[in-house]
Amino acid sequence: MMLIQILLILFFCFAIFKSVMRWKRGELKLTQAFGWWIFWLIAGVVVVVPNSTYYFARLLGIGRGADLVVYLALALLSYLVFRQSVRMEKINRQITQLARKVALDEATKEEKK
């Protein structure tokens, strides 16, 4: 096993440990934690058995396993950025609604005085 493989496996174990700790503290839902565990386990398999990507790439009609990894990474990152921007927009709307409610409540209090 090459040094980079050992370092990556150690990093993946650390990432799994951190996600377990966040799940136990309630910072991650079980489904989110499970998704990360699967992600890091698959990454570990790819690091330990690099030719596994070639097999799946061939099944999908892609020439090289490295290309498959890049395509999947770009798709995943694009999806995550989209999800985050939708979540941020929702939070912005909630903050606006809350600010309006507080302003109206304060204005009503001032009128009653």
C-alpha positions in Angstrom: 0.0 0.0 0.0 1.3 3.4 -0.9 1.8 6.3 1.5 -1.0 8.4 -0.1 -3.4 5.5 0.3 -2.6 5.1 4.0 -3.0 8.9 4.5 -6.3 9.0 2.7 -7.7 6.0 4.6 -6.7 7.7 7.9 -8.4 10.9 6.7 -11.6 8.9 5.8 -11.6 7.3 9.2 -11.3 10.7 10.8 -14.1 12.0 8.7 -16.4 9.1 9.7 -15.5 9.6 13.3 -16.3 13.3 13.1 -19.7 12.6 11.4 -20.5 10.0 14.2 -19.7 12.6 16.8 -21.8 15.2 15.1 -24.7 12.7 14.8 -24.4 11.9 18.5 -24.5 15.6 19.4 -27.6 16.0 17.3 -25.9 18.2 14.7 -26.6 15.7 11.9 -29.8 13.7 11.3 -29.3 10.0 11.0 -30.0 10.1 7.3 -27.4 12.8 6.7 -24.8 10.9 8.9 -25.6 7.7 7.1 -25.1 9.4 3.7 -21.7 10.7 4.8 -20.7 7.3 6.2 -21.5 5.7 2.8 -19.7 8.4 0.9 -16.5 8.0 3.0 -16.7 4.2 2.8 -17.0 4.3 -1.0 -14.1 6.7 -1.1 -12.1 4.3 1.0 -12.9 1.4 -1.4 -11.8 3.6 -4.4 -8.5 4.4 -2.7 -7.8 0.8 -1.7 -9.0 -0.7 -5.0 -8.3 2.0 -7.6 -9.3 -0.2 -10.6 -12.9 -0.4 -9.2 -13.6 2.9 -10.8 -12.5 1.5 -14.2 -15.1 -1.3 -14.0 -17.9 1.1 -13.2 -16.7 3.6 -15.8 -16.9 0.9 -18.5 -20.4 0.0 -17.4 -21.5 3.6 -18.0 -19.6 4.0 -21.2 -16.8 6.2 -19.9 -13.3 5.5 -21.0 -11.4 6.0 -17.7 -12.2 5.5 -14.0 -10.6 8.8 -13.2 -13.1 10.5 -15.6 -16.0 8.8 -13.8 -14.8 10.1 -10.4 -14.5 13.7 -11.8 -17.9 13.5 -13.4 -19.5 12.2 -10.2 -17.7 14.8 -8.1 -18.8 17.7 -10.3 -22.4 16.4 -10.2 -22.4 16.0 -6.5 -20.8 19.4 -5.8 -23.2 21.1 -8.2 -26.1 19.5 -6.4 -24.8 20.4 -3.0 -24.3 24.1 -4.0 -27.8 24.1 -5.4 -29.2 22.7 -2.2 -27.3 25.2 -0.1 -28.5 28.2 -2.2 -32.1 27.0 -1.9 -31.7 26.6 1.8 -30.1 30.1 2.1 -33.0 31.6 0.2 -35.5 29.9 2.5 -33.6 31.3 5.5 -33.6 34.8 4.0 -37.3 34.7 3.5 -37.9 33.5 7.1 -35.7 36.3 8.4 -37.6 38.8 6.4 -40.9 37.5 7.7 -39.6 37.6 11.2 -38.3 41.1 10.9 -41.6 42.3 9.5 -43.5 40.6 12.4 -41.2 42.2 15.0 -41.5 45.6 13.3 -45.3 45.4 13.2 -45.5 44.2 16.8 -43.3 47.1 18.0 -45.4 49.6 16.0 -48.6 48.2 17.6 -47.0 48.6 21.0 -46.1 52.2 20.3 -49.6 53.0 19.1 -51.1 51.6 22.3 -48.9 53.8 24.5 
